Amino acid sequence: MDESRQSLPAGASAALRKMTPPPALCGFLLLLALMFAVSYTVGSAAGPVAPGMHGTGTPGQGGGSGDTGGAGDMDMHGGGDH
């Protein structure tokens, strides 16, 4: 039998094995990417989480109204009628 492929020296083979990530790490990263993709798809399908919430848009399109959602009306000092 004629061996057509050339084998790597023992030192190069060991160095190549040390440089490759372990299979468990590759599996974990693949699982992480898959979970991100699924959660992004579900989140996009579910839509906004609050009534009236929408994308920011660009200032030229009127997306930024500057409204803080009424946060200025809240009593942040804690001083009430006791």
C-alpha positions as CSV (number, residue, x, y, z in Angstrom):
1,M,0.0,0.0,0.0
2,D,1.2,3.4,-0.9
3,E,0.8,6.0,1.8
4,S,-0.2,9.2,-0.1
5,R,-0.7,11.6,2.8
6,Q,2.2,12.9,4.8
7,S,2.1,12.5,8.5
8,L,3.1,15.4,10.8
9,P,6.0,15.1,13.1
10,A,5.1,14.0,16.7
11,G,5.9,17.5,18.1
12,A,3.7,19.3,15.5
13,S,0.8,16.9,16.1
14,A,0.9,17.5,19.9
15,A,1.2,21.3,19.4
16,L,-1.8,21.2,17.0
17,R,-3.8,19.3,19.5
18,K,-3.0,21.8,22.3
19,M,-4.1,24.7,20.1
20,T,-7.6,23.3,19.3
21,P,-10.3,24.0,21.9
22,P,-11.7,21.0,23.7
23,P,-14.9,19.5,22.3
24,A,-16.9,20.4,25.4
25,L,-16.1,24.1,24.9
26,C,-17.2,23.9,21.2
27,G,-20.4,22.2,22.2
28,F,-21.1,24.8,24.9
29,L,-20.5,27.7,22.5
30,L,-22.8,26.0,19.9
31,L,-25.5,25.6,22.5
32,L,-25.1,29.2,23.6
33,A,-25.5,30.5,20.1
34,L,-28.5,28.3,19.5
35,M,-30.2,29.5,22.7
36,F,-29.5,33.1,21.8
37,A,-31.1,32.6,18.3
38,V,-34.2,30.9,19.8
39,S,-34.7,33.6,22.4
40,Y,-34.2,36.4,19.9
41,T,-36.8,34.7,17.6
42,V,-39.3,34.3,20.4
43,G,-38.8,37.8,21.6
44,S,-39.2,39.2,18.1
45,A,-42.4,37.3,17.7
46,A,-43.8,38.3,21.1
47,G,-43.4,42.0,20.3
48,P,-43.1,44.9,22.8
49,V,-43.3,44.2,26.5
50,A,-45.3,47.3,27.4
51,P,-48.2,49.2,25.7
52,G,-47.0,52.0,23.6
53,M,-43.4,50.8,23.5
54,H,-41.8,51.0,20.0
55,G,-38.5,51.4,18.4
56,T,-36.4,54.5,18.9
57,G,-36.2,55.4,15.2
58,T,-34.0,58.2,14.0
59,P,-34.4,61.9,15.0
60,G,-35.3,62.8,11.4
61,Q,-38.3,60.4,11.5
62,G,-39.8,61.8,14.7
63,G,-38.9,58.7,16.7
64,G,-37.4,60.6,19.6
65,S,-40.1,62.6,21.3
66,G,-38.1,63.5,24.4
67,D,-41.0,62.3,26.7
68,T,-39.7,60.7,29.8
69,G,-42.9,58.8,30.4
70,G,-44.0,60.9,33.3
71,A,-41.0,60.1,35.6
72,G,-40.9,63.8,36.6
73,D,-44.4,63.5,38.2
74,M,-43.3,60.9,40.7
75,D,-42.5,61.9,44.3
76,M,-38.8,60.8,44.5
77,H,-38.1,62.4,47.8
78,G,-40.3,60.1,49.9
79,G,-41.8,63.1,51.7
80,G,-45.5,62.5,51.9
81,D,-48.4,63.4,54.2
82,H,-47.7,61.2,57.3
